[in-house]
Amino acid sequence: MNYRHIYHAGNFADVMKHALLLRLLAGLQRKPKPFLVLDTHAGLGAYDVTSEQAEKTGEWRDGIGRLLDAPPPALADYVETIRRLGLYPGSPLFTIAALRSTDRLIACELHPEDAQILRRTLRPYANAAAHERDGYEALGAFLPPPEKRALVLIDPPFERTDEFAHLAKTLAAAWRKFPSGVYVVWYPIKHRAPVRGFFEALRLAGVKDLIAAELLRRPDTDPTRLNGAGLAIINPPFGFEAEALPILEACREAFGEAGASVALERIINE
Ligand SMILES: C[S@@+](CC[C@H](N)C(=O)[O-])C[C@H]1O[C@@H](n2cnc3c(N)ncnc32)[C@H](O)[C@@H]1O
């Protein structure tokens, strides 16, 4: 496990992922019934972007760093959450900041050192639990939840060469066990073929109601670069697409280079 998210925290892909995550959580909270958030690849929970590691790549300067002074309206609540929390929050802390006291967070992290920091980050929150374990296995262990409502965030590092295939297999198995869950998968866009293969595998597995929200900073012609990122969402909450588009457009404005684009596409119908 070489990947450490501290080097990338707050980069353009985090901005897009976390701003959309906040809208998804708000969507689930339109109903009073409590829900579980299962964050399978949680990272540290929060990041000090002035740390030596974060400054080594400086990715945050090219991400959240571009928004702090004058956030566009579509990203105002996202930036406000960061200001309120002080550090750059990872997905667990963004989640816990948004949850009601009746909702619950289970956050899994496999790297022992990062899991220890995650545990410390979440200790003050009674409705959050950190687990040092394989997030893919956690899908089998924690679903379906007693609440019968859940948002599952799957945000792997894509270090494995078979990550897309493994993801499709485990996601389809989780969906079969708990088909009404909202599943949110982050994926990198280097070039198109692996992403197409991932969607096709989900279609063949029988998954329904899948959309993709994508930001391409530049056309995906050079597969050695992270040209963009996407969220694949199964069972998106009602109204999410209308809220997501201005966020994607604001990200394109902030991070796009020549030929940048956004897409919000229905991949599989309900
Ligand atoms: C992209 S980072 C997560 C970032 C986090 N979701 C956020 O948005 O703040 C991926 C994390 O997954 C962890 N990881 C890698 N393989 C894992 C596995 N099989 N189960 C759980 N965590 C894993 C890595 O150590 C890394 O911290």
The ligand as an SDF file (V2000), in Angstrom:
LIG
                    3D

 27 29  0  0  0  0  0  0  0  0999 V2000
   -8.4130    8.0470   -2.2190 C   0  0  0  0  0  0  0  0  0  0  0  0
   -8.0200    7.6790   -0.5760 S   0  0  0  0  0  0  0  0  0  0  0  0
   -9.4940    8.0060    0.3040 C   0  0  0  0  0  0  0  0  0  0  0  0
   -9.8440    9.4390    0.4590 C   0  0  0  0  0  0  0  0  0  0  0  0
  -11.0930    9.6800    1.2610 C   0  0  0  0  0  0  0  0  0  0  0  0
  -12.2050    8.8550    0.8060 N   0  0  0  0  0  0  0  0  0  0  0  0
  -11.5120   11.1280    1.1730 C   0  0  0  0  0  0  0  0  0  0  0  0
  -12.2770   11.4940    0.2810 O   0  0  0  0  0  0  0  0  0  0  0  0
  -11.0820   11.8950    2.0370 O   0  0  0  0  0  0  0  0  0  0  0  0
   -8.0110    5.9270   -0.5510 C   0  0  0  0  0  0  0  0  0  0  0  0
   -7.6940    5.3320    0.8210 C   0  0  0  0  0  0  0  0  0  0  0  0
   -7.9930    3.9380    0.7850 O   0  0  0  0  0  0  0  0  0  0  0  0
   -7.0660    3.2350    1.5810 C   0  0  0  0  0  0  0  0  0  0  0  0
   -7.1420    1.8350    1.1350 N   0  0  0  0  0  0  0  0  0  0  0  0
   -6.4870    1.2020    0.1350 C   0  0  0  0  0  0  0  0  0  0  0  0
   -6.9770   -0.0480   -0.0310 N   0  0  0  0  0  0  0  0  0  0  0  0
   -7.9650   -0.2110    0.8920 C   0  0  0  0  0  0  0  0  0  0  0  0
   -8.8590   -1.2650    1.1990 C   0  0  0  0  0  0  0  0  0  0  0  0
   -8.8370   -2.4170    0.5260 N   0  0  0  0  0  0  0  0  0  0  0  0
   -9.7550   -1.0750    2.1930 N   0  0  0  0  0  0  0  0  0  0  0  0
   -9.7940    0.0980    2.8960 C   0  0  0  0  0  0  0  0  0  0  0  0
   -8.9680    1.1290    2.6410 N   0  0  0  0  0  0  0  0  0  0  0  0
   -8.0630    0.9850    1.6490 C   0  0  0  0  0  0  0  0  0  0  0  0
   -5.7610    3.9660    1.3280 C   0  0  0  0  0  0  0  0  0  0  0  0
   -4.8490    3.7270    2.3770 O   0  0  0  0  0  0  0  0  0  0  0  0
   -6.2350    5.4230    1.2440 C   0  0  0  0  0  0  0  0  0  0  0  0
   -6.1720    6.0370    2.5110 O   0  0  0  0  0  0  0  0  0  0  0  0
  1  2  1  0
  2  3  1  0
  2 10  1  0
  3  4  1  0
  4  5  1  0
  5  6  1  0
  5  7  1  0
  7  8  2  0
  7  9  1  0
 10 11  1  0
 11 12  1  0
 11 26  1  0
 12 13  1  0
 13 14  1  0
 13 24  1  0
 14 15  1  0
 14 23  1  0
 15 16  2  0
 16 17  1  0
 17 18  1  0
 17 23  2  0
 18 19  1  0
 18 20  2  0
 20 21  1  0
 21 22  2  0
 22 23  1  0
 24 25  1  0
 24 26  1  0
 26 27  1  0
M  CHG  2   2   1   9  -1
M  END
$$$$
